[in-house]
Amino acid sequence: MSVWRFKPLHLEILRVLELKGGLVKDKDLYETVRRTYDISFSQFLKTLLTLEIQGLIIVRQLKENVRIIELTPLGRRMQI
């Protein structure tokens, strides 16, 4: 059974980043988004990669398996 989303996943990720001050660990962001969207961690990472390619976020590797996600100025302007 598929789930219809009222808001695209990438917009929800940008919204959550804005609410959390524009800087958050990937696992924290994933857990927050997962409350609303039934997605796998790999699907979440693919969406982050798409947002990074578009210049909306920056993903930095802090330690092994720990990433910091930062909202760019362009990403802040994308908020609806």
TIVO-2410 file (N, C-alpha, C; in nm, 3 decimals):
# residues 80
REC num residu      c1      c2      c3 atome chaine
REC   1      M   0.084  -0.117   0.000     N      A
REC   1      M   0.000   0.000   0.000    CA      A
REC   1      M   0.090   0.124   0.000     C      A
REC   2      S   0.072   0.213  -0.094     N      A
REC   2      S   0.153   0.334  -0.098    CA      A
REC   2      S   0.087   0.444  -0.016     C      A
REC   3      V   0.171   0.536   0.029     N      A
REC   3      V   0.124   0.645   0.112    CA      A
REC   3      V   0.135   0.774   0.032     C      A
REC   4      W   0.025   0.848   0.026     N      A
REC   4      W   0.027   0.977  -0.042    CA      A
REC   4      W   0.075   1.082   0.056     C      A
REC   5      R   0.171   1.160   0.011     N      A
REC   5      R   0.225   1.264   0.097    CA      A
REC   5      R   0.168   1.398   0.055     C      A
REC   6      F   0.129   1.477   0.151     N      A
REC   6      F   0.075   1.608   0.120    CA      A
REC   6      F   0.185   1.709   0.091     C      A
REC   7      K   0.309   1.678   0.129     N      A
REC   7      K   0.422   1.767   0.107    CA      A
REC   7      K   0.541   1.681   0.063     C      A
REC   8      P   0.613   1.721  -0.043     N      A
REC   8      P   0.728   1.642  -0.086    CA      A
REC   8      P   0.834   1.630   0.025     C      A
REC   9      L   0.902   1.518   0.027     N      A
REC   9      L   1.001   1.487   0.129    CA      A
REC   9      L   1.109   1.595   0.137     C      A
REC  10      H   1.158   1.640   0.022     N      A
REC  10      H   1.267   1.738   0.025    CA      A
REC  10      H   1.224   1.870   0.089     C      A
REC  11      L   1.099   1.910   0.071     N      A
REC  11      L   1.051   2.032   0.137    CA      A
REC  11      L   1.037   2.014   0.287     C      A
REC  12      E   0.998   1.894   0.329     N      A
REC  12      E   0.988   1.866   0.472    CA      A
REC  12      E   1.126   1.868   0.537     C      A
REC  13      I   1.226   1.814   0.469     N      A
REC  13      I   1.363   1.816   0.522    CA      A
REC  13      I   1.410   1.960   0.537     C      A
REC  14      L   1.385   2.044   0.439     N      A
REC  14      L   1.423   2.185   0.447    CA      A
REC  14      L   1.350   2.255   0.561     C      A
REC  15      R   1.222   2.224   0.579     N      A
REC  15      R   1.143   2.285   0.687    CA      A
REC  15      R   1.197   2.246   0.824     C      A
REC  16      V   1.229   2.119   0.842     N      A
REC  16      V   1.282   2.072   0.970    CA      A
REC  16      V   1.418   2.135   0.997     C      A
REC  17      L   1.501   2.144   0.895     N      A
REC  17      L   1.631   2.209   0.912    CA      A
REC  17      L   1.614   2.354   0.957     C      A
REC  18      E   1.522   2.424   0.897     N      A
REC  18      E   1.496   2.564   0.936    CA      A
REC  18      E   1.449   2.571   1.082     C      A
REC  19      L   1.359   2.482   1.121     N      A
REC  19      L   1.309   2.480   1.259    CA      A
REC  19      L   1.419   2.451   1.361     C      A
REC  20      K   1.517   2.372   1.322     N      A
REC  20      K   1.625   2.334   1.413    CA      A
REC  20      K   1.746   2.427   1.403     C      A
REC  21      G   1.728   2.542   1.339     N      A
REC  21      G   1.835   2.640   1.335    CA      A
REC  21      G   1.930   2.626   1.217     C      A
REC  22      G   1.900   2.536   1.125     N      A
REC  22      G   1.981   2.522   1.005    CA      A
REC  22      G   2.100   2.431   1.017     C      A
REC  23      L   2.118   2.366   1.132     N      A
REC  23      L   2.232   2.277   1.153    CA      A
REC  23      L   2.188   2.161   1.241     C      A
REC  24      V   2.204   2.037   1.191     N      A
REC  24      V   2.156   1.921   1.266    CA      A
REC  24      V   2.231   1.796   1.221     C      A
REC  25      K   2.241   1.698   1.312     N      A
REC  25      K   2.302   1.568   1.277    CA      A
REC  25      K   2.205   1.489   1.191     C      A
REC  26      D   2.260   1.408   1.102     N      A
REC  26      D   2.177   1.332   1.009    CA      A
REC  26      D   2.079   1.239   1.080     C      A
REC  27      K   2.122   1.172   1.184     N      A
REC  27      K   2.034   1.078   1.255    CA      A
REC  27      K   1.917   1.151   1.322     C      A
REC  28      D   1.945   1.268   1.378     N      A
REC  28      D   1.837   1.347   1.441    CA      A
REC  28      D   1.737   1.394   1.336     C      A
REC  29      L   1.788   1.440   1.223     N      A
REC  29      L   1.701   1.485   1.114    CA      A
REC  29      L   1.618   1.368   1.062     C      A
REC  30      Y   1.682   1.253   1.045     N      A
REC  30      Y   1.611   1.135   0.996    CA      A
REC  30      Y   1.499   1.094   1.092     C      A
REC  31      E   1.527   1.090   1.222     N      A
REC  31      E   1.425   1.051   1.319    CA      A
REC  31      E   1.308   1.149   1.318     C      A
REC  32      T   1.336   1.277   1.303     N      A
REC  32      T   1.229   1.376   1.299    CA      A
REC  32      T   1.143   1.359   1.174     C      A
REC  33      V   1.208   1.343   1.059     N      A
REC  33      V   1.134   1.326   0.933    CA      A
REC  33      V   1.058   1.195   0.931     C      A
REC  34      R   1.115   1.093   0.991     N      A
REC  34      R   1.054   0.960   0.990    CA      A
REC  34      R   0.923   0.954   1.069     C      A
REC  35      R   0.902   1.049   1.157     N      A
REC  35      R   0.775   1.054   1.231    CA      A
REC  35      R   0.658   1.079   1.137     C      A
REC  36      T   0.685   1.147   1.026     N      A
REC  36      T   0.580   1.182   0.930    CA      A
REC  36      T   0.585   1.095   0.805     C      A
REC  37      Y   0.706   1.059   0.761     N      A
REC  37      Y   0.726   0.986   0.636    CA      A
REC  37      Y   0.782   0.848   0.664     C      A
REC  38      D   0.726   0.748   0.601     N      A
REC  38      D   0.773   0.611   0.614    CA      A
REC  38      D   0.881   0.588   0.507     C      A
REC  39      I   1.006   0.624   0.542     N      A
REC  39      I   1.117   0.612   0.446    CA      A
REC  39      I   1.232   0.535   0.510     C      A
REC  40      S   1.312   0.474   0.425     N      A
REC  40      S   1.431   0.405   0.473    CA      A
REC  40      S   1.544   0.507   0.488     C      A
REC  41      F   1.648   0.468   0.561     N      A
REC  41      F   1.762   0.558   0.578    CA      A
REC  41      F   1.833   0.581   0.444     C      A
REC  42      S   1.838   0.480   0.359     N      A
REC  42      S   1.903   0.497   0.228    CA      A
REC  42      S   1.823   0.594   0.140     C      A
REC  43      Q   1.691   0.589   0.147     N      A
REC  43      Q   1.608   0.684   0.072    CA      A
REC  43      Q   1.630   0.826   0.126     C      A
REC  44      F   1.642   0.839   0.257     N      A
REC  44      F   1.671   0.966   0.320    CA      A
REC  44      F   1.806   1.022   0.271     C      A
REC  45      L   1.908   0.936   0.267     N      A
REC  45      L   2.040   0.980   0.220    CA      A
REC  45      L   2.038   1.021   0.073     C      A
REC  46      K   1.961   0.952  -0.008     N      A
REC  46      K   1.948   0.990  -0.150    CA      A
REC  46      K   1.884   1.128  -0.164     C      A
REC  47      T   1.785   1.155  -0.080     N      A
REC  47      T   1.720   1.286  -0.083    CA      A
REC  47      T   1.818   1.394  -0.038     C      A
REC  48      L   1.899   1.365   0.065     N      A
REC  48      L   2.002   1.461   0.107    CA      A
REC  48      L   2.101   1.488  -0.006     C      A
REC  49      L   2.141   1.384  -0.078     N      A
REC  49      L   2.234   1.402  -0.189    CA      A
REC  49      L   2.174   1.491  -0.297     C      A
REC  50      T   2.047   1.472  -0.327     N      A
REC  50      T   1.978   1.556  -0.425    CA      A
REC  50      T   1.976   1.702  -0.380     C      A
REC  51      L   1.945   1.724  -0.253     N      A
REC  51      L   1.942   1.860  -0.200    CA      A
REC  51      L   2.081   1.924  -0.201     C      A
REC  52      E   2.183   1.843  -0.176     N      A
REC  52      E   2.320   1.895  -0.178    CA      A
REC  52      E   2.362   1.932  -0.320     C      A
REC  53      I   2.327   1.849  -0.416     N      A
REC  53      I   2.359   1.878  -0.556    CA      A
REC  53      I   2.290   2.006  -0.602     C      A
REC  54      Q   2.170   2.030  -0.553     N      A
REC  54      Q   2.095   2.150  -0.587    CA      A
REC  54      Q   2.147   2.275  -0.514     C      A
REC  55      G   2.238   2.256  -0.420     N      A
REC  55      G   2.296   2.368  -0.347    CA      A
REC  55      G   2.210   2.417  -0.232     C      A
REC  56      L   2.115   2.337  -0.187     N      A
REC  56      L   2.023   2.378  -0.081    CA      A
REC  56      L   2.075   2.342   0.058     C      A
REC  57      I   2.160   2.240   0.066     N      A
REC  57      I   2.221   2.200   0.193    CA      A
REC  57      I   2.368   2.166   0.170     C      A
REC  58      I   2.441   2.161   0.282     N      A
REC  58      I   2.579   2.112   0.281    CA      A
REC  58      I   2.584   1.996   0.379     C      A
REC  59      V   2.643   1.884   0.337     N      A
REC  59      V   2.658   1.768   0.423    CA      A
REC  59      V   2.807   1.752   0.454     C      A
REC  60      R   2.839   1.754   0.583     N      A
REC  60      R   2.978   1.739   0.626    CA      A
REC  60      R   2.991   1.613   0.710     C      A
REC  61      Q   3.099   1.540   0.688     N      A
REC  61      Q   3.126   1.419   0.766    CA      A
REC  61      Q   3.198   1.462   0.893     C      A
REC  62      L   3.135   1.442   1.009     N      A
REC  62      L   3.195   1.477   1.137    CA      A
REC  62      L   3.286   1.364   1.185     C      A
REC  63      K   3.231   1.244   1.189     N      A
REC  63      K   3.302   1.122   1.223    CA      A
REC  63      K   3.248   1.013   1.133     C      A
REC  64      E   3.302   0.893   1.148     N      A
REC  64      E   3.248   0.783   1.071    CA      A
REC  64      E   3.101   0.764   1.108     C      A
REC  65      N   3.015   0.762   1.009     N      A
REC  65      N   2.870   0.745   1.025    CA      A
REC  65      N   2.802   0.859   1.100     C      A
REC  66      V   2.865   0.974   1.110     N      A
REC  66      V   2.802   1.093   1.170    CA      A
REC  66      V   2.820   1.209   1.073     C      A
REC  67      R   2.707   1.258   1.023     N      A
REC  67      R   2.709   1.370   0.929    CA      A
REC  67      R   2.638   1.489   0.990     C      A
REC  68      I   2.686   1.608   0.956     N      A
REC  68      I   2.621   1.732   0.996    CA      A
REC  68      I   2.556   1.790   0.871     C      A
REC  69      I   2.428   1.821   0.879     N      A
REC  69      I   2.355   1.878   0.767    CA      A
REC  69      I   2.335   2.027   0.796     C      A
REC  70      E   2.374   2.110   0.701     N      A
REC  70      E   2.363   2.255   0.717    CA      A
REC  70      E   2.280   2.314   0.603     C      A
REC  71      L   2.188   2.398   0.638     N      A
REC  71      L   2.103   2.466   0.541    CA      A
REC  71      L   2.180   2.584   0.483     C      A
REC  72      T   2.185   2.594   0.351     N      A
REC  72      T   2.254   2.705   0.286    CA      A
REC  72      T   2.160   2.826   0.275     C      A
REC  73      P   2.214   2.944   0.245     N      A
REC  73      P   2.126   3.060   0.224    CA      A
REC  73      P   2.022   3.035   0.114     C      A
REC  74      L   2.061   2.965   0.008     N      A
REC  74      L   1.965   2.930  -0.097    CA      A
REC  74      L   1.856   2.839  -0.041     C      A
REC  75      G   1.894   2.744   0.042     N      A
REC  75      G   1.797   2.654   0.104    CA      A
REC  75      G   1.699   2.727   0.194     C      A
REC  76      R   1.746   2.829   0.262     N      A
REC  76      R   1.658   2.910   0.348    CA      A
REC  76      R   1.555   2.985   0.264     C      A
REC  77      R   1.594   3.028   0.144     N      A
REC  77      R   1.501   3.101   0.057    CA      A
REC  77      R   1.398   3.008  -0.006     C      A
REC  78      M   1.424   2.879  -0.007     N      A
REC  78      M   1.331   2.782  -0.069    CA      A
REC  78      M   1.213   2.752   0.020     C      A
REC  79      Q   1.212   2.799   0.145     N      A
REC  79      Q   1.102   2.771   0.236    CA      A
REC  79      Q   0.971   2.827   0.183     C      A
REC  80      I   0.867   2.747   0.193     N      A
REC  80      I   0.734   2.788   0.146    CA      A
REC  80      I   0.646   2.820   0.265     C      A
***
